[in-house]
Amino acid sequence: MLRALEIRDMLIIDRLDLYFQPGLNVLTGETGAGKSILLDSLGFVLGWRGRADLVRQGADRGEVTAVFDLHSAHPARALLEDAGIAGGDELILRRVNARDGRKTAWVNDTRCSGEVLRALSETLVELHGQHDDRGLLNPRGHRQILDDFAGVSEAVATCRAAWKSLWAAQSAHDNAAEALAALREEEEFLRHAVSELDALNPQPGEEDALDSTRRLMQQAERIRDDIVQAHAALASEGAEGAVGRALRWLDGVVDKAEGRLDAPLAALDRAMTELGDAVSGVEACLDGLSFDPHELEVAEERLFAIRALARKHQVAPDELTGLADQLREKLGALDSGDAGLAERAAEVHAAQQAYDAAADVLAKMRRAAAVQLDAAVSKELAPLKMERAVFVTGIETAPDGPDGRDAVAFQVATNPGAPAGALGKIASGGELSRFLLALKVCLSQNRDEGLTMIFDEIDRGVGGATADAVGRRLARLADGGQVLVVTHSPQVAARGGHHWQVAKRVEDEMTLSSVISLDRAARVDEIARMLAGDRITDEARAAAEALMAG
């Protein structure tokens, strides 16, 4: 609900503070008094695109602030959260227009763009008038209006879920088909590469091991002769034998040396043990250097084959095993591709059937609701002196989409026998206003109570009993919600729960607009003026009293 509107230096308004109430709020005044400026200012703070020259002459900038009350489930709260703006029970919009045309906006003291304002405005205010292109005259919103009237939110949710599943199944099928086509293009390469890798069967770490073995074999012949000679020098015919003989000689005379040979004998024992270890190690080395020359040839061939295959596939030798697994996996996917694609196609078919069923249910509900809506609107048109007019909710088959396959457009025929046409093209200004009002009354049972409805001179071109019918329906719309109406009709003004008078004044040769909240006595005078003109008579006041009482 719009609670307050503060305007500073906009067009012919220097300073204005308005505090609106729930129910029907009416604004009246003579033509040119500035009623449209209020709507221009409200549209400005809501981010609507409008006239550019809004700043009052002589002022550096114009500023508008609008304050809205939000109930706990108001859709504006979700928009605020998505925009990263702190929310609550109160929403404050402020927008400044500089003299040079620059515009700056804030939502709850957070700087924001015009796009954010416009998105919020869709949840806050609904404007209706003879030149309204944001509400009922916009065919793009007609299907949603019919759905709201029909109460098919669950069926729409089911259809959207089915569409999402169908889209996912179709995407999975298309991706699988594309992947299979790509695999078929490289089938010859895959089969040859897998065969080649399987035949070689390289193992992780094998290249390093083969390289080490090859280098050792290549060096073995060069170092074996030296190792043999070293073995001979250390073994029984060499150092080991000489130390053994020395031990035997000394052992035979140790008793006669009175202990002088004990230490040398112990050292020779240790030397003998170390020499034995050395001889064993050298013999082991000789055993390891013993190889068949054919083994070197085999090791080199495998080493070179592994390295060549790694270069061919542009991977490290140790990555060949993983590459083989990947290529085998691709080949497996290729071999099972047709079966997988058939499975995906079956999933698409099942998803399509589910979507068709959900869309058909929704279409039937919409067509049944369209008949009810047409009857309800026709019933409302009679009191508005349009009993011969025809309202038709046209439904045609449209391409499949998340909300079904129905294209909805409201059509009217104002003369008997004339073909129905688009709502905004067939009806005249006054007829259009009444069509809009009748349709809005029929939809009022499903309206969002947090939405402020504004009617800009929707009663233009009608009077008497028809204007009274308009006023009564506006009052019904305002029951439990908030409606603002700019009107020249005394019958409409008399139905208001809150009344403001818009007037012009001249100060220092400058024209300014003001808005005054009227008490009951002032309301009587204003409605009497609307009935009789500038000269208010007792008869006009009595007529005004009668209208307000009726």
C-alpha positions in Angstrom: 0.0 0.0 0.0 1.2 3.5 -0.9 1.4 5.4 2.4 3.1 8.6 1.6 4.2 10.6 -1.4 6.6 13.5 -1.0 7.3 15.8 -4.0 9.9 18.6 -4.1 10.4 21.0 -7.1 8.7 18.9 -9.8 7.0 20.8 -12.6 4.6 23.3 -10.9 4.9 21.6 -7.4 7.3 23.2 -5.0 6.6 21.1 -1.9 3.9 18.5 -1.4 3.4 15.9 1.3 0.6 13.4 0.8 -0.4 10.6 3.2 -2.7 8.1 1.5 -5.1 5.7 3.3 -6.5 2.2 2.6 -9.7 2.2 0.6 -10.8 4.5 -2.2 -8.7 7.7 -2.5 -10.0 10.3 -4.9 -8.2 13.3 -6.4 -10.3 16.0 -8.0 -9.7 19.5 -9.3 -10.1 21.6 -12.4 -8.5 20.7 -15.6 -4.8 21.8 -15.6 -4.7 22.0 -11.8 -1.9 19.4 -11.6 -3.5 16.1 -11.1 -1.5 14.5 -13.9 1.7 15.9 -12.3 1.0 13.7 -9.2 1.0 10.6 -11.5 4.0 11.8 -13.4 5.9 12.3 -10.1 4.8 8.8 -8.8 5.8 7.3 -12.1 9.2 9.0 -11.9 10.0 7.6 -8.5 8.9 4.1 -9.7 11.3 4.3 -12.6 8.7 4.6 -15.3 9.8 6.2 -18.5 8.0 9.5 -19.1 8.5 13.2 -19.8 12.1 14.5 -19.4 11.5 18.1 -18.2 10.3 17.4 -14.7 12.4 19.8 -12.7 10.5 22.9 -11.6 11.6 26.1 -13.2 14.2 27.9 -11.1 15.1 24.8 -9.1 18.4 22.9 -9.3 16.8 19.5 -9.0 13.5 17.7 -8.4 13.0 14.9 -5.9 10.2 12.4 -5.2 10.0 10.0 -2.2 7.4 7.3 -2.0 6.8 5.1 1.1 5.0 1.8 0.8 3.9 -0.7 3.5 4.7 -4.3 2.7 2.9 -7.3 4.1 4.9 -10.4 5.1 4.4 -12.2 1.8 4.7 -9.2 -0.5 6.5 -10.1 -3.7 8.7 -6.9 -3.4 10.5 -8.6 -0.6 12.0 -11.3 -2.9 13.1 -8.6 -5.4 14.8 -6.7 -2.6 16.6 -9.8 -1.4 17.8 -10.6 -5.0 19.1 -7.0 -5.3 21.0 -7.2 -2.0 18.8 -4.5 -0.5 17.7 -4.6 3.2 14.0 -5.0 3.4 11.3 -4.9 6.1 7.7 -3.8 6.6 8.4 -0.4 5.1 9.8 0.3 1.6 11.2 3.8 0.8 11.9 4.8 -2.8 13.7 8.1 -3.5 14.7 9.5 -6.8 16.3 12.7 -7.8 16.3 14.4 -11.2 19.1 17.0 -11.7 18.6 20.0 -13.9 21.1 18.5 -16.4 18.9 15.4 -16.7 20.9 13.1 -14.5 18.7 10.8 -12.4 19.7 9.0 -9.2 17.7 6.6 -7.2 17.7 4.9 -3.8 15.8 2.0 -2.3 15.8 2.0 1.5 18.9 4.3 1.4 20.7 1.9 -1.0 21.7 3.3 -4.4 20.0 1.4 -7.2 19.3 1.4 -11.0 16.1 2.4 -12.8 15.7 -1.3 -13.7 15.4 -2.2 -10.0 12.8 0.5 -9.5 10.8 -0.7 -12.5 10.9 -4.3 -11.3 9.7 -3.2 -7.9 7.0 -1.0 -9.4 5.4 -4.1 -11.0 4.7 -5.4 -7.5 3.6 -2.1 -6.0 1.4 -0.2 -8.4 -1.0 -1.0 -11.2 -2.0 1.9 -13.4 -5.2 1.9 -15.5 -6.3 4.6 -17.9 -7.3 5.4 -21.4 -3.7 5.3 -22.6 -2.6 2.5 -20.3 0.0 0.2 -22.0 1.3 -1.4 -18.8 -1.8 -3.3 -17.6 -4.9 -4.8 -19.3 -4.1 -3.3 -22.7 -0.8 -5.3 -22.9 -1.7 -8.7 -24.6 1.4 -10.2 -23.1 -0.2 -10.2 -19.7 -3.6 -11.5 -20.7 -2.8 -15.2 -20.1 -1.6 -14.4 -16.6 -4.8 -12.5 -16.0 -6.9 -15.4 -17.1 -4.8 -17.8 -15.0 -5.3 -15.6 -11.9 -9.0 -15.6 -12.6 -9.1 -19.3 -13.1 -7.0 -20.2 -10.1 -4.8 -22.6 -12.0 -1.5 -21.9 -10.2 -1.1 -25.6 -9.3 -1.8 -26.7 -12.9 0.7 -24.1 -14.2 3.3 -25.3 -11.7 2.8 -28.9 -12.9 3.1 -27.8 -16.5 6.3 -25.9 -15.8 7.8 -28.9 -14.0 6.9 -31.1 -17.0 8.4 -28.6 -19.4 11.6 -28.5 -17.3 11.8 -32.3 -17.4 11.2 -32.3 -21.1 13.8 -29.7 -21.7 16.3 -31.6 -19.6 15.5 -34.9 -21.4 15.8 -33.3 -24.8 19.1 -31.6 -23.9 20.5 -34.9 -22.6 19.4 -36.6 -25.8 20.9 -33.9 -28.1 24.1 -33.9 -26.1 24.4 -37.7 -26.3 23.6 -37.6 -30.1 26.3 -34.9 -30.6 28.8 -36.9 -28.5 28.1 -40.1 -30.4 28.5 -38.3 -33.7 31.9 -37.0 -32.6 33.0 -40.4 -31.5 31.9 -41.9 -34.8 34.1 -39.4 -36.6 37.2 -40.7 -34.6 36.2 -44.4 -34.5 39.0 -45.5 -36.8 41.6 -43.7 -34.7 40.1 -45.0 -31.4 40.2 -48.6 -32.5 43.7 -48.4 -33.9 45.0 -46.5 -30.9 43.4 -48.9 -28.3 44.8 -51.9 -30.3 48.3 -50.4 -30.4 48.2 -49.5 -26.7 46.9 -52.9 -25.7 49.5 -54.7 -27.7 52.3 -52.8 -26.1 50.6 -52.7 -22.6 53.0 -50.1 -21.1 53.0 -49.9 -17.3 53.5 -46.9 -15.0 57.2 -46.5 -14.1 58.3 -49.0 -16.8 60.1 -46.4 -18.9 62.4 -45.4 -16.0 63.1 -49.0 -15.2 63.9 -49.9 -18.8 66.1 -46.8 -19.1 68.1 -47.7 -15.9 68.5 -51.4 -17.1 69.7 -50.3 -20.5 72.3 -47.9 -19.1 73.5 -50.6 -16.7 73.8 -53.2 -19.5 75.7 -50.7 -21.7 78.2 -50.0 -18.9 78.6 -53.6 -17.8 81.1 -54.7 -20.4 83.3 -51.6 -19.8 83.5 -52.2 -16.0 83.4 -56.0 -15.8 87.1 -56.6 -16.4 88.2 -54.2 -13.7 85.8 -55.8 -11.3 87.1 -59.3 -12.1 90.7 -58.1 -11.5 89.6 -56.5 -8.2 87.9 -59.8 -7.2 91.1 -61.7 -7.9 93.1 -59.2 -5.8 90.7 -59.6 -2.9 89.8 -63.3 -3.1 91.7 -66.4 -1.9 94.5 -65.8 -4.4 94.9 -62.2 -3.4 94.4 -60.1 -0.2 92.1 -62.6 1.5 94.6 -65.4 1.0 97.5 -63.3 2.1 95.7 -62.2 5.3 94.7 -65.8 6.0 98.3 -67.0 5.7 99.5 -64.1 7.9 96.9 -65.1 10.6 98.2 -68.7 10.5 101.8 -67.7 10.8 101.1 -65.3 13.7 98.7 -67.7 15.4 101.6 -70.3 15.6 103.8 -67.9 17.6 101.3 -65.9 19.6 102.0 -67.8 22.8 105.6 -67.0 22.7 105.2 -63.3 22.0 103.9 -62.6 25.6 100.8 -60.7 24.4 102.4 -58.5 21.9 100.5 -60.1 19.0 97.0 -60.0 20.6 96.1 -56.7 19.1 97.5 -57.4 15.6 95.7 -60.7 15.5 92.3 -59.0 16.5 92.8 -56.4 13.8 93.5 -59.1 11.2 90.4 -61.0 12.3 88.3 -57.9 11.7 90.1 -57.3 8.3 89.4 -60.9 7.4 85.6 -60.3 8.1 85.5 -57.1 6.1 87.4 -58.6 3.2 84.9 -61.5 3.2 82.0 -58.9 2.9 83.8 -57.1 0.2 84.4 -60.2 -1.8 80.8 -61.2 -1.5 79.6 -57.8 -2.6 82.0 -57.8 -5.6 80.8 -61.3 -6.6 77.2 -60.1 -6.4 78.0 -57.2 -8.6 79.6 -59.6 -11.1 76.5 -61.8 -11.0 74.4 -58.7 -11.8 76.6 -57.7 -14.7 76.2 -61.0 -16.2 73.5 -60.8 -19.0 72.6 -62.1 -22.4 73.4 -59.4 -25.1 69.9 -60.2 -26.5 68.4 -58.9 -23.3 69.9 -55.4 -24.0 68.4 -55.5 -27.5 64.9 -56.4 -26.2 65.1 -53.8 -23.4 66.1 -51.1 -25.9 63.3 -52.0 -28.4 60.6 -51.9 -25.7 62.0 -48.6 -24.3 62.1 -47.0 -27.7 58.5 -48.3 -28.5 57.1 -46.8 -25.3 58.8 -43.5 -25.9 57.6 -43.4 -29.6 54.0 -44.1 -28.6 54.2 -41.4 -25.9 55.4 -38.9 -28.5 52.7 -39.9 -30.9 49.9 -39.2 -28.4 51.8 -36.2 -26.9 51.8 -37.6 -23.3 54.4 -38.6 -20.9 55.4 -42.3 -21.0 53.9 -42.9 -17.6 50.5 -41.4 -18.8 50.1 -44.1 -21.5 48.2 -46.4 -19.2 45.7 -43.7 -18.3 45.4 -42.7 -21.9 44.6 -46.3 -22.8 41.8 -46.4 -20.2 40.4 -43.1 -21.5 40.4 -44.3 -25.1 38.9 -47.7 -24.1 36.1 -45.8 -22.3 35.4 -43.7 -25.4 35.3 -46.9 -27.5 32.9 -48.5 -25.0 30.7 -45.4 -25.2 30.8 -45.7 -29.0 29.9 -49.4 -29.0 27.0 -48.8 -26.6 26.0 -45.4 -28.1 23.1 -46.5 -30.1 21.5 -48.3 -27.1 22.2 -45.2 -24.9 20.7 -42.9 -27.5 17.6 -45.1 -27.8 17.2 -44.9 -24.0 17.5 -41.1 -24.1 14.9 -41.0 -26.9 12.6 -43.0 -24.7 13.1 -40.6 -21.9 12.2 -37.7 -24.2 9.1 -39.5 -25.4 8.0 -40.1 -21.8 8.7 -36.5 -20.9 6.8 -35.2 -23.9 3.8 -37.3 -23.0 3.9 -35.9 -19.5 4.1 -32.3 -20.8 1.3 -32.9 -23.3 -0.9 -34.2 -20.6 -0.1 -31.2 -18.3 -0.6 -28.7 -21.1 -3.9 -30.3 -22.2 -5.2 -30.1 -18.6 -4.2 -26.5 -18.4 -5.7 -25.7 -21.7 -9.1 -27.2 -20.7 -9.1 -25.2 -17.5 -8.3 -22.0 -19.3 -11.0 -22.5 -21.8 -13.5 -23.2 -19.1 -12.4 -20.2 -17.2 -12.5 -18.0 -20.3 -16.2 -18.8 -20.7 -16.8 -17.8 -17.0 -14.7 -14.6 -17.4 -16.6 -13.6 -20.5 -19.9 -14.1 -18.7 -18.7 -12.2 -15.6 -17.5 -9.2 -17.7 -20.7 -9.1 -19.7 -22.7 -9.0 -16.4 -20.6 -6.0 -15.3 -20.9 -4.2 -18.6 -24.7 -3.9 -18.4 -24.7 -1.4 -15.5 -22.0 0.6 -17.3 -24.4 1.2 -20.2 -22.6 -1.2 -22.5 -25.1 -4.0 -22.4 -24.8 -4.6 -26.2 -21.0 -4.8 -26.1 -19.3 -8.2 -26.3 -16.2 -9.2 -24.4 -14.4 -12.4 -25.6 -11.3 -14.1 -24.2 -9.7 -15.5 -27.3 -7.5 -18.5 -26.9 -5.3 -19.9 -29.8 -2.8 -22.6 -29.9 0.8 -21.3 -29.5 4.2 -23.0 -29.6 4.9 -25.2 -26.6 6.4 -23.4 -23.6 6.7 -23.6 -19.8 3.2 -22.2 -19.3 1.5 -24.5 -21.9 0.6 -23.9 -25.5 -2.2 -21.3 -25.2 -2.0 -17.7 -26.5 -4.6 -15.5 -24.8 -5.9 -12.2 -26.0 -8.9 -10.1 -24.8 -11.1 -9.0 -27.6 -14.2 -6.8 -27.7 -17.0 -5.8 -30.1 -18.8 -2.6 -29.2 -21.6 -2.8 -31.8 -23.9 -5.8 -32.5 -22.8 -7.8 -35.5 -19.3 -6.2 -35.6 -16.3 -8.5 -35.5 -14.4 -8.7 -32.2 -11.0 -7.0 -32.2 -8.1 -6.2 -29.9 -9.2 -4.4 -26.7 -7.1 -1.3 -27.3 -8.0 -0.9 -30.9 -11.8 -1.4 -31.0 -13.1 0.5 -28.0 -13.3 4.3 -27.8 -11.8 6.2 -24.9 -14.9 6.0 -22.7 -15.7 2.5 -23.8 -12.2 1.4 -23.1 -12.3 2.8 -19.6 -15.5 0.9 -18.8 -14.1 -2.4 -20.3 -11.1 -2.0 -18.2 -13.1 -1.4 -15.1 -15.5 -4.3 -15.7 -12.6 -6.7 -16.3 -10.8 -5.4 -13.2 -13.9 -5.9 -11.0 -14.2 -9.5 -12.2 -10.5 -10.1 -11.3 -10.7 -8.3 -8.0 -11.3 -11.6 -6.1 -7.8 -12.7 -7.0 -5.9 -9.4 -6.6 -2.8 -8.9 -4.5 -3.9 -6.8 -1.6 -0.4 -5.3 -1.5 -0.9 -3.7 -4.9 -2.1 -0.1 -5.2 -4.4 0.4 -8.2 -4.5 3.8 -9.8 -7.2 4.8 -12.3 -6.5 8.0 -14.3 -9.7 9.6 -15.4 -11.2 6.2 -16.2 -14.6 7.7 -15.9 -14.0 10.3 -18.8 -16.9 10.5 -21.2 -19.5 9.0 -18.9 -22.0 10.6 -16.5 -25.2 10.1 -14.6 -26.1 6.5 -13.7 -23.1 5.2 -15.7 -20.7 7.4 -13.7 -22.4 6.2 -10.5 -21.9 2.6 -11.6 -18.2 3.4 -12.2 -17.9 4.9 -8.7 -19.6 1.9 -7.1 -17.3 -0.5 -8.8 -14.2 1.5 -7.8 -15.4 1.4 -4.2 -15.8 -2.4 -4.5 -12.3 -2.7 -5.8 -11.0 -0.6 -2.9 -12.6 -2.8 -0.3 -9.8 -4.5 1.5 -7.1 -2.8 -0.6 -6.1 0.6 -1.9 -7.3 2.4 -5.0 -6.3 5.9 -6.2 -8.6 7.6 -8.8 -8.1 10.8 -10.6 -11.6 11.9 -11.6 -13.8 14.7 -12.9 -17.0 12.8 -12.0 -18.9 13.9 -8.9 -20.6 10.5 -8.8 -17.2 8.8 -8.5 -15.8 11.4 -6.1 -18.8 10.8 -3.8 -17.8 7.2 -3.4 -14.3 8.0 -2.0 -13.3 7.2 1.5 -10.6 9.9 1.3 -10.7 13.0 -0.8 -7.9 15.4 -2.0 -8.4 18.5 -4.0 -5.8 19.6 -6.5 -5.6 23.3 -7.1 -3.4 25.9 -8.7 -2.2 29.2 -7.1 0.1 32.0 -8.2 2.9 33.2 -6.0 5.4 35.9 -7.1 4.2 35.5 -10.7 4.9 31.8 -10.5 2.1 29.1 -10.9 2.2 26.4 -8.3 0.1 23.4 -7.6 -1.1 22.3 -4.2 -3.1 19.3 -2.8 -5.5 19.7 0.1 -7.0 16.9 2.1 -10.7 17.6 2.4 -12.9 17.0 5.5 -16.6 16.2 5.1 -17.8 19.8 4.7 -15.1 20.6 2.2 -15.9 17.4 0.3 -19.5 18.5 0.0 -18.4 21.9 -1.5 -16.0 20.2 -3.9 -18.6 17.7 -5.1 -21.1 20.6 -5.4 -18.6 22.5 -7.5 -18.1 19.5 -9.7 -21.9 19.4 -10.1 -22.7 23.1 -10.6 -19.5 24.8 -11.6 -17.8 27.8 -9.9 -21.1 29.1 -8.3 -22.0 26.6 -5.6 -25.7 26.8 -4.7 -27.6 25.2 -1.9 -29.2 22.9 -4.4 -25.8 21.8 -5.5 -24.8 21.1 -1.9 -27.9 19.1 -1.4 -27.2 17.1 -4.5 -23.7 16.5 -3.3 -25.0 15.3 0.1 -27.4 13.0 -1.7 -24.6 11.5 -3.8 -22.4 11.0 -0.7 -25.3 9.4 1.2 -26.3 7.1 -1.7 
